[in-house]
Amino acid sequence: MVKEIIRTMRALDAKLTIERWLADGSFSARLPEVELLRGVPQPEDYHAEGDAFVHTMLCVASVPEDADPRVFWGVLLHDIGKAETTEFIKGRWRSWGHADKGAVMVPAVMERLGLPELGADVAWLVKHHTFHFSWNLEPGARLTRNQHRFVEHPLFPLLLQVCRADAAGSYGGSDKGMKIDQIVAILEDEGAL
């Protein structure tokens, strides 16, 4: 029964399912990778909302109800790699490599939930949800040839939605949302969106 519900869901249905699992106590068993984010610290200056679990739940709450289910699952699983990669380095909590680590974990999660057909797409979204930090775009910048190739990926529009949800769940001094807005503005200006 759960597999059929999950298979047909949009973001609203997925949110309601997650809320039910949290209420009935089955969330931890169904999604232990997300449960492990409870208590995983994040830098307070960028994540004043709290630990990685609180951040994840705030991100999930910001996903539009009619969003593609791959966006929902990408947002829910975007930081699962932080449970294994978070360390206190040079006076700050860091999670270097969490996107790659999480992407490797996603197919098994999606298989367990009965959604193996979404595994590769959700893994791609998780792997690339931090892409904008490496682009270092200055005001008035144009995208490079390699950046344009990346933008042409068929999942890129969904990735922007995952990144927007990630930004919406990040309180503090994070500039994630501004970076995504800048990229979208450049793409619109170039007629690529």
N, C-alpha and C positions, 0 to 999 in steps of 0.2 A: 504494500500500500504506500509506504513512504517513497519508494522509488518512483512510482507513478506520479505522485504529487510533485516531487522535486523535478521530474523530467519535463513537466508542462508549465512550471511556474515562471512568472515574471518576478521582478524584484519585490513587489508587494507580497506575493505568496511566500517567497523565500524569507522575507522579514518576519512574517507571521509564524512560519515554521520555526525559525530560530528563537523567537519569543516563547513559543510553546515548549521548545526543548529546554530553554533556560528555566521556565516556570516548573516543568515537571522533573527537573533534575537530570535529564538525559544528555544535556549539552556536552558535558565533560567527556562522556563515553563516545559520543558521536563525533566530536571535533576536539580531540585532545591537543592537537597542534595549536589551536586558538586558545584553549584553556591554559596552556603553558605560558601564555603571554601575561597572565595575571602576575603582578609583582615585578615584571621585567622593566627596569628603569629606563628612562629616556632623558635627554638633556632638558632640564626645566625651561631654559631660555627659548627653546623651540617647541617644547611639548608641555606646556603648563597644565594640560588636561590630566596628566598623570601617567600611569604605566601604559605599556603597549596594549594591554587588553582594553582599558578605558578608551584609548585612542581609536582602536579598531572598532569598538561599538559606536563611537561618535561618527566615524567614517561611514559605517553601515547605515546609520540613521539618516545620513545625508543623501543616500542613493535614491534617485527618483523612483517612484512606485512602478512606473512603466519601463524602467531600464531593462536592457537585455540581461538575461540571467548570467551571462559571462561577466558583465560588469559587477553584478552583485557578488558573485563568488570571487572575482579578482580583488574586490575591496575587502571582503571578509578574510581572505587569505594573504593579502599583500605583505603583511609583516610577520608571517609565521616563522621565518628564518631568524628573527630577532631572539627567540628563546635560546638558540644555540650560538649566536654570534655576538651578543652584547657583552662588552667588557668596559671597564673603567680605564681609559688610556689618556695620559697627559692631562689629568684633571677633569675629564668629561666622559660621560657615557657615550659609547660609540657602538655601532652595529655594522661594521664594515662587512660587506659580502652578504648581507641578509637577503637581498633580492634574489641573488643567484641561489643561495641555500634554499629559500622558500620555493623558488620555481622548481627545484628538483623534488621537493616534497609534494607538490600539488597533484600530480597524476595519481598517486596512491590515495590521497584524500578524495578526489573526485571518483575514483573507482569504488571506494568504500561507500560513498553516498549514492552509488548507482548511476553516476553521470560520467562514465569514462570518455564519452564523445566530446565532452567539454574540457577534458584535462589538458590537452595541448594548448588550446586557446587561452585558458585561464593561466596556465604556467607562463605563457608568453607575456601576458599582462602583468603578472607578478614580477617576472624577471626584469621588465623594463619600466616599472612604475617610478623609478628614480632617474630616468633618462635626462630630464631637464636640468639636473644639477651639473651635468658635465658639458652642457652646451655653452655656458658662459657668454650669453648674448648681451651685447652692449646696446643702449638705445640707438635706434636707427639701423641695427644690424640686418643683414640678409642671411638666409640659410645657405650653408655650404651644399655641395653636390651630395655628400654623404648624408647630411641631414635631410635633404629632399628625398633620397632613397628610403630612409627610415620612415618618413612621413607617408610615403606611398604604400606602406604595408597595410593590408586590408583591415587589420585590427587597430590601426592607429586611432580612428575616431573613438573606439571603445577605451583605448588607453587614456585618452584625454579625460574621459568621464571618470575613470579610476583615479587619475591624478587630482581631479577636482574634488572628489570625495575625500581623498587623502588630505588635501589642503583644508577642507572644511572641518576635519576632525583634529586639526593641529592648532592649538591655541598657543599664543606667545609670539615670538619674533620670527616665525617661519615665513619665508618668502615663496613657498611652493606655489601658492595661488597666483602671485604676481608673475612668476616665471611662466606658468602655463598661459596666463592671459597674454603675455608678451609674444609667446610662440604662436598663439591663435591669431593675434593681431598681424603678425608678420605673414602668416599663411593667407589670411584674408586679403591683405594688401597685395600679395603676389598672385591672388586668384586661385590659390591651391586648396581653399576650403569652400 
